[in-house]
Amino acid sequence: METKNVMIVGVGGQGSLLASKLLGVLLTDEGYDVKVSEVHGMSQRGGSVVTYVRFGEKVNSPVISEGEADFIVSFEKLEAARYVSCLKKGGKIVVNIQQIDPMPVITGAAEYPENVLEELKSKGVFIDETDALSLAEQAGSAKAVNIVLMGRLAKYFDLDKEKWLSAIEKTVKPQFIEINKKAFELGFSS
């Protein structure tokens, strides 16, 4: 089996590290060799955070280079645009339609670009967009955006949904398991 590559991109504090841990547990349980690499940018200040998850029969490096990502899971629209060059031809971007203004926009030094996702689509990029924040709130916690996005990503994997739910039980604190399972289901079925 050829190595598959998933990039999880977002803004600090959105739960991208938990999402990558969930994916790593799921894929390890399935018998894949898995490498997870966390690149923390300015996560404490709302900066960009990137996590690489690579899996296959034998994975040597945890890093995903430009043009190698099969999937990019983006917690925010601008982050999808920032990392689109890493997507391989035929790859897919699963994106939360939420807009989180980066520091230059907050300070007035720049403007948030309009029609970010439409521009990517016009270039032939496959975009699966969802309002993950609304679905997370529907599940019971705005913090479950990450798990809603994992549910959305699961639609593209040939793995039984129950295996994803089992991985949630293994990675999420007990008091948050039910909310996260509901968030996953909402992402999966939306």
C-alpha angles and dihedrals in degrees: 000000000000117000114265122211130210124182119197111199131180148114124296114277097026097108101254091141092056090048091053091046090052091050091047093051092047094050095042089052087053090057099254124140101245131193121188122189124184120205107190108194111176094327094154091058100044093268129147117294123192129189125186122208116186123179139173142105093307123002118190104179130035094210125099115209130206112296095015106095116109089188136017116195107199123192091196137028099242091050088058090056092044093058103031090109088068092060116103121227106281092019124136134230118209106196140182108224091220118124117218112181114230119225096267089057093045092052092046094245091118141013126239106251115248124232094013095161094041089054091052091048091050087059091055098259115151106237123185103189127188138168093243093169093060091046091048091051089049088054090053106265135060086211091070093077088108093057093045087056091048088054089052091048091049089068088071096049124084092227128115114258090233089064090057090049090050090052089052089055089052097048108033125075110260095247091057100043097098095047090048093048089052090048090051092050091049091050092046096049099039 
